Amino acid sequence: MTAIDYTQKIPNNVDLSSDKRLQRALEHWQPAYQQWWHEMGPTDFETNEIYLRTAVSVDSDGWAHFGHVKMPDYRWGIFLEPQQQGRVVPFGDHLGQPVWQEVPGEFRTELRRLIVTQADTEPASVEQQRLLGHTAPSLYDLRNLFQVNVEEGRHLWAMVYLLHRYFGKDGRTEAEELLERRSGNADHPRILGTFNEPITTWLDFFMFTMFTDRDGKFQLLAFAESGFDPLARTCRFMLTEEAHHMFVGQTGVGRVIQRTCEVMNEFPDADPAEHGAIPLPLIQKYVNFWVASSTDLYGSEISSNAANYFAAGLKGRAYEEKKYSEHTALGESFMVERPENGSLTRSEVPLRNALNEVLRSDYLEDNQKGVDYWNRICEKANLSFRFSLPHRRFNRKIGIYTGLYFDLEGAPISREEFERRQHQWLPTPEDRAYVTSLMKPVFEPGKIAGWIAAPSKGVNGQPFEFDYVRL
């Protein structure tokens, strides 16, 4: 089934009405979700009509409908890609066996942990971004923020369906807990550290959707290969929506860079900050911070959990079936640079134990494409500045480099040197104060804040002057 039934209380394409017990359980969870959205979703815009896209099918094209809708009335639901007949487990120890339509008992705990961790990121990002509407640089950007928010809410629904449908009482308890944790709460925080970071400015938001949502892309790609077929089908459709979030981030940062380049060319002898733009080196500092934080999300470089998930057929590599010809990851190794006595030693690690690092490498390679996009903006403006990614060892809080210090190129340095130079590499309180000072709302159609350029085109063929948000 590809079409989505919007006549039901919970829109879905999984024939929810045929399982009355599951339907009642999800309908019981629905008011709690709506209350969470009211308390922790975007503030003060519940009565406004937003030009949002809503999925009407899970086909690869023609799946979205655009129209003005109030966010609390958005039809969140449960959408899975169609089941592929004859699909087999594409990797691990169960390679070639029929995929599971029910949870294998021996992997129940591990699979639930994976789903809960992914699910927890979805409401977390909504909570992190809930105040940004007050300082939107344009109605176009305000609309994009809300589109990201409602889709993160739908991704939560996707994972909660799996918990309710396949994990019984334990799943229902986990689903309730997802609405009780809070981003940044000292007593009950979100599971992953990056999702407790405050997002107080639009520069942070664009960096988050560029780098942290890109982490989400690669985690979903790994789950899309899963031998647990309902998870794979769920994640494949989530990836379709995730692409918009990364577009918002990459083009958002690009528009900030473009505006700064325009100011630099207009006032070549002045600091761009004197004219309300964000200096390019300061943008680079935000890149360094968010890349390092998002790189942590892949976990430790050497991981028995990653090996076990792969062996079990629960979580593969990104593009497992397309990219690799050998799918057991046995008898192969991966080179990892381990810290030893103040220096780095290259050593081979069994490939299965290094799969977090394999996924991290794919992620960083994909990030580079976005950085190249930004550098073309500088090049077209005839400016010599070029953006770069910090080394994967820089400013890490998780993994084998935790508690150690490296420069942007990944060279080991002392704690004292890092503390002496970190103001060159990471946003200082003064930097953040300056960026915050620029965050003034612009809510007039066709107008935009002075620190960011207008987009090259609008949403769904609409002009930039369109009433994307009806205030």
C-alpha positions as CSV (number, residue, x, y, z in Angstrom):
1,M,0.0,0.0,0.0
2,T,1.5,3.4,-1.0
3,A,-1.5,5.8,-0.7
4,I,-2.0,7.3,2.8
5,D,-5.5,7.1,4.3
6,Y,-6.3,10.6,5.8
7,T,-9.8,9.6,6.8
8,Q,-8.6,8.0,9.9
9,K,-7.8,9.6,13.2
10,I,-4.2,8.6,12.7
11,P,-3.3,8.9,9.0
12,N,-1.4,5.7,7.9
13,N,-0.7,3.3,5.1
14,V,-0.2,0.3,7.3
15,D,-3.9,-0.7,7.5
16,L,-4.1,0.4,11.2
17,S,-7.8,-0.1,11.4
18,S,-7.4,-3.9,11.0
19,D,-5.6,-4.0,14.4
20,K,-8.0,-2.5,16.9
21,R,-5.7,-3.1,19.9
22,L,-2.8,-1.3,18.3
23,Q,-5.1,1.4,17.0
24,R,-6.5,2.0,20.5
25,A,-3.0,2.1,22.0
26,L,-1.8,4.7,19.5
27,E,-4.9,6.8,19.8
28,H,-4.3,6.8,23.6
29,W,-0.7,8.1,22.9
30,Q,-1.9,10.7,20.4
31,P,-3.3,13.2,23.0
32,A,-0.1,13.0,25.0
33,Y,1.8,13.8,21.8
34,Q,-0.4,16.7,21.0
35,Q,0.0,18.1,24.5
36,W,3.8,17.7,24.2
37,W,3.6,19.7,20.9
38,H,1.6,22.4,22.6
39,E,4.1,22.7,25.4
40,M,7.4,22.1,23.6
41,G,6.7,22.7,19.9
42,P,7.2,26.1,18.2
43,T,6.0,28.8,20.6
44,D,3.3,31.4,19.8
45,F,2.5,30.3,16.2
46,E,-0.2,27.7,16.8
47,T,-2.9,29.8,15.4
48,N,-1.0,30.8,12.2
49,E,-1.5,29.1,8.9
50,I,1.8,27.8,7.5
51,Y,2.5,26.8,3.9
52,L,3.4,23.2,4.6
53,R,3.8,20.1,2.5
54,T,2.1,16.9,3.6
55,A,2.8,13.4,2.3
56,V,-0.1,11.9,0.3
57,S,1.8,8.8,-0.7
58,V,5.1,7.1,-0.3
59,D,6.0,7.0,-4.0
60,S,9.4,8.5,-4.8
61,D,7.7,11.3,-6.8
62,G,4.4,13.1,-6.5
63,W,4.2,12.3,-2.8
64,A,3.6,15.8,-1.4
65,H,0.7,18.2,-1.2
66,F,1.3,21.9,-0.3
67,G,-1.2,24.1,1.4
68,H,-1.7,26.5,4.3
69,V,-2.4,24.6,7.6
70,K,-2.1,25.4,11.3
71,M,0.7,23.3,12.8
72,P,-1.5,21.7,15.5
73,D,-3.8,20.5,12.7
74,Y,-1.0,18.9,10.7
75,R,-1.9,15.3,10.0
76,W,1.0,13.4,11.6
77,G,0.9,9.7,10.8
78,I,2.5,6.4,10.1
79,F,4.0,5.9,6.6
80,L,6.1,3.0,5.5
81,E,7.5,2.2,2.0
82,P,5.8,-0.8,0.4
83,Q,7.1,-4.3,1.3
84,Q,9.4,-5.8,-1.2
85,Q,8.5,-9.4,-1.8
86,G,11.3,-11.9,-1.4
87,R,13.6,-9.4,0.3
88,V,16.5,-11.1,2.3
89,V,18.8,-9.9,5.0
90,P,21.5,-8.0,3.1
91,F,24.4,-8.4,5.5
92,G,25.8,-10.0,8.6
93,D,25.6,-13.6,9.9
94,H,22.0,-14.0,8.5
95,L,23.0,-12.9,5.0
96,G,20.5,-14.2,2.4
97,Q,17.9,-15.3,4.9
98,P,14.3,-13.9,4.6
99,V,14.0,-10.6,6.4
100,W,12.0,-10.5,9.6
101,Q,8.5,-9.2,9.7
102,E,8.4,-9.7,13.5
103,V,11.1,-9.0,16.1
104,P,13.5,-11.9,16.5
105,G,13.4,-12.8,20.2
106,E,17.2,-13.0,20.6
107,F,17.6,-9.4,19.3
108,R,14.6,-7.8,21.0
109,T,16.6,-5.7,23.5
110,E,19.2,-4.5,21.0
111,L,16.6,-3.6,18.4
112,R,14.5,-1.7,20.9
113,R,17.6,0.3,22.1
114,L,18.4,1.3,18.5
115,I,14.8,2.4,17.8
116,V,14.5,4.4,21.0
117,T,17.8,6.2,20.5
118,Q,16.8,7.2,17.0
119,A,13.3,8.2,18.1
120,D,14.6,10.3,20.9
121,T,16.4,12.6,18.5
122,E,13.2,13.6,16.7
123,P,11.4,15.5,19.5
124,A,14.7,16.7,20.9
125,S,15.4,18.8,17.8
126,V,11.9,20.3,17.9
127,E,12.5,21.3,21.6
128,Q,15.9,22.8,20.7
129,Q,14.4,25.0,18.0
130,R,11.2,26.0,19.6
131,L,12.1,29.6,20.2
132,L,13.6,30.4,16.8
133,G,10.4,31.5,15.2
134,H,10.6,34.8,17.1
135,T,13.8,35.8,15.3
136,A,13.2,34.5,11.8
137,P,15.1,36.5,9.1
138,S,12.2,36.1,6.6
139,L,8.8,34.4,6.2
140,Y,10.5,31.9,3.8
141,D,12.9,30.9,6.6
142,L,10.1,30.8,9.2
143,R,8.1,28.4,7.0
144,N,11.2,26.2,6.4
145,L,11.7,26.0,10.2
146,F,8.2,24.9,10.8
147,Q,8.4,22.3,7.9
148,V,11.4,20.8,9.6
149,N,9.6,20.8,12.9
150,V,6.5,19.0,11.8
151,E,8.5,16.4,9.9
152,E,10.6,15.7,13.0
153,G,7.3,15.2,14.7
154,R,6.2,12.8,12.1
155,H,9.5,10.9,12.4
156,L,8.7,10.5,16.0
157,W,5.4,8.9,15.0
158,A,7.2,6.6,12.7
159,M,9.4,5.2,15.5
160,V,6.6,5.2,18.1
161,Y,4.5,3.0,15.7
162,L,7.3,0.4,15.7
163,L,7.6,0.5,19.5
164,H,3.8,0.0,19.9
165,R,3.4,-2.5,17.2
166,Y,6.4,-4.8,17.9
167,F,7.5,-4.4,21.5
168,G,4.3,-4.7,23.5
169,K,4.3,-3.2,27.0
170,D,8.0,-2.3,26.9
171,G,7.4,-0.4,23.7
172,R,4.5,1.5,25.1
173,T,6.5,2.5,28.1
174,E,9.4,3.7,25.9
175,A,6.9,5.7,23.8
176,E,5.7,7.5,26.9
177,E,9.2,8.2,28.0
178,L,10.0,9.9,24.6
179,L,7.5,12.6,25.6
180,E,8.9,13.0,29.1
181,R,12.6,13.6,28.4
182,R,13.5,17.2,27.6
183,S,16.4,18.7,25.6
184,G,18.9,20.3,27.9
185,N,17.1,19.3,31.1
186,A,19.7,18.6,33.8
187,D,17.5,15.9,35.4
188,H,15.9,14.2,32.4
189,P,17.9,15.1,29.3
190,R,17.8,13.6,25.8
191,I,19.9,10.5,25.2
192,L,22.6,12.0,22.9
193,G,24.6,15.0,23.8
194,T,24.3,17.0,20.6
195,F,20.5,17.0,21.1
196,N,20.9,18.8,24.4
197,E,22.9,21.7,22.9
198,P,21.0,25.0,22.8
199,I,20.0,26.3,19.4
200,T,19.5,30.0,20.1
201,T,20.4,31.6,16.7
202,W,19.5,30.9,13.1
203,L,23.2,30.3,12.3
204,D,23.1,27.4,14.8
205,F,19.9,26.2,13.2
206,F,21.4,26.1,9.7
207,M,24.5,24.4,11.1
208,F,22.4,21.8,12.9
209,T,20.3,21.0,9.8
210,M,23.4,20.9,7.7
211,F,25.5,18.7,10.0
212,T,23.4,17.0,12.6
213,D,20.5,16.2,10.2
214,R,23.2,14.8,7.9
215,D,24.1,12.5,10.7
216,G,20.5,11.5,10.8
217,K,20.7,10.7,7.1
218,F,23.5,8.3,7.6
219,Q,21.9,6.6,10.6
220,L,18.7,6.2,8.6
221,L,20.7,4.8,5.6
222,A,22.2,2.2,7.9
223,F,18.8,1.3,9.3
224,A,17.3,1.2,5.9
225,E,19.4,-1.9,5.2
226,S,18.1,-3.6,8.3
227,G,17.0,-7.2,8.3
228,F,14.0,-6.1,10.5
229,D,11.9,-5.1,7.5
230,P,9.5,-2.7,9.2
231,L,12.4,-0.6,10.4
232,A,14.0,-0.6,7.0
233,R,10.7,0.4,5.3
234,T,10.1,3.1,7.8
235,C,13.6,4.6,7.4
236,R,13.5,4.6,3.7
237,F,10.5,7.0,3.7
238,M,12.0,9.1,6.5
239,L,15.0,9.7,4.2
240,T,12.8,11.3,1.7
241,E,11.8,13.9,4.2
242,E,15.2,14.3,5.7
243,A,16.6,15.5,2.4
244,H,14.7,18.8,2.9
245,H,16.2,19.4,6.3
246,M,19.8,19.2,4.9
247,F,18.7,21.5,2.0
248,V,17.6,24.1,4.5
249,G,21.0,23.8,6.3
250,Q,23.3,23.8,3.3
251,T,21.5,26.6,1.5
252,G,20.9,28.5,4.7
253,V,24.6,28.7,5.5
254,G,25.3,29.4,1.9
255,R,23.0,32.4,2.0
256,V,24.8,33.7,5.1
257,I,28.1,33.3,3.3
258,Q,26.7,35.0,0.1
259,R,25.5,38.0,2.1
260,T,28.9,38.4,3.8
261,C,30.7,38.1,0.4
262,E,28.4,40.9,-0.9
263,V,29.3,43.2,2.0
264,M,33.0,42.4,1.7
265,N,32.9,43.4,-2.0
266,E,30.9,46.5,-1.3
267,F,33.1,47.6,1.7
268,P,36.5,45.9,0.9
269,D,38.4,47.8,3.6
270,A,35.9,47.3,6.5
271,D,35.1,44.5,8.9
272,P,31.9,42.8,7.6
273,A,30.5,43.0,11.2
274,E,30.5,46.8,10.9
275,H,27.8,46.4,8.3
276,G,25.7,43.8,10.0
277,A,27.2,40.7,8.3
278,I,28.8,37.6,9.9
279,P,32.5,37.4,9.1
280,L,33.6,34.3,7.3
281,P,36.1,33.2,9.9
282,L,33.3,33.4,12.5
283,I,31.1,31.2,10.3
284,Q,34.0,28.7,10.1
285,K,34.1,28.6,14.0
286,Y,30.4,27.5,14.0
287,V,31.3,24.9,11.3
288,N,34.0,23.6,13.6
289,F,31.7,23.4,16.6
290,W,28.8,21.7,15.0
291,V,30.9,19.2,12.9
292,A,32.7,18.1,16.0
293,S,29.5,17.7,18.0
294,S,27.7,15.8,15.2
295,T,30.8,13.6,14.6
296,D,30.4,12.4,18.2
297,L,27.0,10.9,17.3
298,Y,28.5,7.9,15.6
299,G,29.9,6.6,18.9
300,S,33.3,5.1,19.6
301,E,35.7,4.3,16.8
302,I,36.1,0.7,18.1
303,S,32.8,-0.7,19.1
304,S,31.6,-4.2,20.0
305,N,28.0,-3.0,19.9
306,A,28.4,-1.9,16.2
307,A,29.9,-5.4,15.5
308,N,27.0,-7.1,17.2
309,Y,24.4,-5.0,15.4
310,F,25.9,-5.8,12.1
311,A,26.4,-9.5,12.8
312,A,22.7,-9.7,13.8
313,G,21.5,-8.0,10.7
314,L,20.0,-5.1,12.6
315,K,22.1,-2.1,11.3
316,G,24.2,-2.2,8.2
317,R,26.5,0.2,6.4
318,A,25.1,3.1,4.4
319,Y,24.3,1.9,0.9
320,E,25.2,-1.7,2.0
321,E,23.7,-3.4,-1.0
322,K,24.8,-0.8,-3.6
323,K,28.3,0.0,-2.4
324,Y,29.7,-3.3,-1.2
325,S,30.2,-6.6,-2.9
326,E,31.1,-8.5,0.3
327,H,28.5,-8.3,3.0
328,T,29.7,-10.3,6.0
329,A,32.6,-7.9,7.0
330,L,34.6,-10.9,8.1
331,G,38.3,-11.3,7.4
332,E,38.6,-7.6,6.7
333,S,40.1,-4.8,8.7
334,F,40.0,-1.0,9.0
335,M,42.8,1.3,9.8
336,V,42.3,3.4,13.0
337,E,44.8,5.9,14.5
338,R,44.9,5.2,18.2
339,P,46.4,7.6,20.8
340,E,49.3,6.1,22.6
341,N,51.7,8.0,24.9
342,G,50.9,11.4,23.4
343,S,51.2,10.3,19.8
344,L,49.1,8.4,17.3
345,T,49.6,4.8,16.2
346,R,48.0,3.3,13.2
347,S,46.6,-0.1,13.8
348,E,44.2,-2.5,12.0
349,V,40.9,-3.1,13.7
350,P,38.5,-5.9,12.6
351,L,36.1,-4.3,10.2
352,R,33.0,-5.2,12.2
353,N,34.4,-3.4,15.2
354,A,35.2,-0.3,13.2
355,L,31.8,0.1,11.5
356,N,31.0,3.3,13.5
357,E,34.1,4.7,11.9
358,V,33.1,3.5,8.5
359,L,29.8,5.3,8.8
360,R,31.6,8.4,10.2
361,S,33.9,8.4,7.2
362,D,30.9,8.3,4.8
363,Y,29.3,11.2,6.7
364,L,32.4,13.4,6.6
365,E,32.8,12.7,2.9
366,D,29.2,13.8,2.3
367,N,29.8,16.9,4.5
368,Q,32.6,17.9,2.2
369,K,30.2,18.3,-0.7
370,G,28.4,21.0,1.2
371,V,31.7,22.7,2.1
372,D,32.6,22.7,-1.6
373,Y,29.2,24.3,-2.4
374,W,30.0,27.1,0.1
375,N,33.5,27.6,-1.3
376,R,32.1,28.1,-4.8
377,I,30.1,31.0,-3.4
378,C,33.4,32.6,-2.2
379,E,35.1,31.8,-5.5
380,K,32.3,33.5,-7.5
381,A,32.6,36.5,-5.3
382,N,36.4,36.6,-6.1
383,L,37.3,36.2,-2.4
384,S,40.2,34.0,-1.3
385,F,38.6,32.6,1.8
386,R,37.8,28.9,1.8
387,F,35.9,26.8,4.3
388,S,37.1,23.5,5.6
389,L,36.0,20.7,7.8
390,P,37.9,20.2,11.1
391,H,39.6,16.8,11.5
392,R,37.5,14.0,13.0
393,R,39.7,14.1,16.1
394,F,39.0,17.8,16.8
395,N,37.1,18.6,20.0
396,R,35.7,15.1,20.5
397,K,33.7,14.2,23.6
398,I,32.9,10.5,22.7
399,G,35.3,7.8,21.5
400,I,39.0,7.1,21.8
401,Y,39.9,10.7,21.5
402,T,37.9,11.8,24.5
403,G,39.9,13.8,27.0
404,L,42.7,14.5,24.5
405,Y,43.4,17.6,22.5
406,F,44.0,18.1,18.8
407,D,44.2,21.0,16.5
408,L,42.0,21.5,13.4
409,E,44.3,19.2,11.3
410,G,44.1,16.5,13.9
411,A,47.6,16.9,15.3
412,P,48.0,16.1,19.1
413,I,48.5,19.2,21.2
414,S,48.6,19.9,24.9
415,R,45.6,21.0,26.9
416,E,47.3,24.3,27.6
417,E,47.8,24.9,23.9
418,F,44.2,24.0,23.1
419,E,42.9,26.4,25.8
420,R,45.2,29.1,24.5
421,R,44.0,28.7,20.8
422,Q,40.4,27.5,21.1
423,H,39.1,31.1,20.7
424,Q,40.6,30.9,17.2
425,W,38.7,27.7,16.5
426,L,35.4,27.7,18.4
427,P,32.8,30.5,19.0
428,T,33.6,32.6,22.0
429,P,30.9,34.1,24.2
430,E,31.6,37.4,22.4
431,D,31.1,35.7,19.0
432,R,27.8,34.2,20.1
433,A,26.7,37.6,21.6
434,Y,27.4,39.2,18.2
435,V,25.5,36.6,16.2
436,T,22.6,36.8,18.7
437,S,22.5,40.6,18.3
438,L,21.7,40.1,14.6
439,M,18.7,37.9,15.3
440,K,15.9,40.4,14.7
441,P,12.6,39.1,13.1
442,V,11.6,40.2,9.6
443,F,8.0,39.2,9.0
444,E,7.1,41.4,6.0
445,P,6.6,39.4,2.8
446,G,9.5,39.8,0.4
447,K,11.8,41.3,3.0
448,I,14.8,39.7,4.7
449,A,17.3,40.4,7.4
450,G,20.6,42.1,6.5
451,W,22.9,39.3,7.6
452,I,21.5,36.7,5.1
453,A,20.8,36.7,1.3
454,A,17.4,35.9,-0.2
455,P,17.0,32.4,-1.6
456,S,17.5,31.9,-5.3
457,K,13.9,30.5,-5.6
458,G,10.9,30.0,-3.4
459,V,9.1,26.9,-2.2
460,N,7.1,24.8,-4.6
461,G,7.4,27.3,-7.4
462,Q,6.1,30.2,-5.2
463,P,8.0,33.6,-5.3
464,F,10.0,34.8,-2.3
465,E,7.2,37.4,-1.7
466,F,4.6,34.6,-1.1
467,D,2.8,34.5,2.2
468,Y,4.5,31.5,3.5
469,V,3.3,32.2,7.0
470,R,0.1,34.1,7.5
471,L,0.6,36.3,10.6
